[in-house]
């Protein structure tokens, strides 16, 4: 799956985050007002010991929120000034800012939990503060909403940060990669900010138990990320094996091309009752007569390189190519190729009467060494993916299909294939 960098989506996201941060700022100010104002009416006495800790945590939370707002404002200014002219720089900057904001939001959650510890344990034990709805209800409301909104900020920022960093990398990001990175980053942030106060501060037993729970959650998220990443790597290994297995097929086809005076490979339509797809190889032979022109004398039927892949795509579509038309393929194939099977990060199909153009990016078969070695064969039969598509086109149209043109942009890993039906 390919994830586009949409400025409109980004602008809306930044606007939402700024509003949330401002609301958090208001909640923090109200909590400060309750502790440094209302609680004196319920038995609180001023002492520099608890006041210093409260001011420290409150001011750090305030700095964290203001920093986040400043970073978001800076990013909006950059986008307004430069747009997407320097794409890579903008995406990198965006990712780093979102990553910083996610850290700050988790840090704010930790600071609020420390303030909670002061209010519910330190002040209660020292001054036996009277619990009354006049202050407990608004305090609980503001503090819990503060937690909730910062969790939302982290939930928005971490996927954006992961996506952006992967966006500028090659190969392009898949959903599984983004999930793996997001889980690991989230888990690491929660784990580090939960473990730090236990190691460095004299926290209460209740707070220690709460932080122990968040440590377990953080470790669990990191483990989930590692598992998702491992599964993804296993899929890549399977795909590499698939590419390796195809070498035997292409070695055979290349031998046929060298052995005979090869003319053209034609993909034939598959009938409903037929099991496999068929490619017809036409051969030329120089006629031992006065003319030196080549004439067609031979035909060989073989399984195309993309035979198994074509069956796999049919299975994912839960249909038979003989039952559908080209319009159906145009609508359904992109999702199957890019999301279900993750054979490429982008897939486009354009039907222009007898000529059908296919463009796919970062295919799992985009191996430069493989393409260079078997290019003459691939030019006629296609790679496994374009071969499977040739079989699909031939079967859905009921017409013989040839690969008229095959282009590879090695730098951007974009393959363009033009088919002709007759």
Helices and strands as residue ranges (DSSP letters): H 7-35, G 38-42, H 48-82, H 87-117, I 118-122, H 123-127, H 133-167, H 175-200, H 205-259, E 261-268, E 278-286, E 294-302, H 307-317, G 321-323, H 326-335, I 336-340, E 346-352, E 355-361, H 368-373, H 375-381, H 384-397, E 401-409, E 414-421
